[in-house]
Amino acid sequence: MPATGQKAFDMAFILAGGGSCAPSWDGTDPVSSDTQVASVINEVRSGGGDVIVSAGGYNGTKLGQVCSSAAATTAYVSGNVVSHNGGNWTANQWNYDEVSGGPSGAWNDGPC
């Protein structure tokens, strides 16, 4: 980023892993267990940049084709804030299908 000044990045593509409603990078690497992409995003953010994630792409099965609802396709990255059951929660890791406040430890109580 210092060499180019570029601070906004688009990470692509999230597709359905194995033809199921499991968000995966390029349909092969599950978002839920990713460490490589998450570390790149954390590095970009620590340098003052930000990242958005794109779903879809030219090849592969789209999440909308296999998931039962729009909510089932939602994936969160570290730092995302959501409201759930009257409280605000901040994602502390990549996750999807994780209930904020649940036992997984994927969410912190309140915006941090």
C-alpha positions, 0 to 999 in steps of 0.5 A: 500500500505505501508504494501505490497509495491504494487503500481499497481492495476487493477480495474475490470470489466467494462461491458455494463449496462443494455445491452446498451452502458453505461460503468458500474462496473460489468454491474450494477453501472454506471461509469458516476455516480460512487463515490466509485471506483473513491475515491479508485483510488484517494486514490491509486494515492495520495499514489504514486500508479496507477490504470488501468481499465479492460473491459470485464470479464467472465459474462455479456454483453461486451461493444463491443457487443452493442456499435456502435464504439470503441470511444463509449466505451471509459471511462476516469478516473480523470487525463487522458489527451486527445487531442481534437480540437487542445487542450489538456484536463485533465479529472477531474472525471470519464466520458464517452460520455462527450465532452472535453471542453463541458458544463459538467465540466468533463474536464480541459483545458490543462494537469494539 
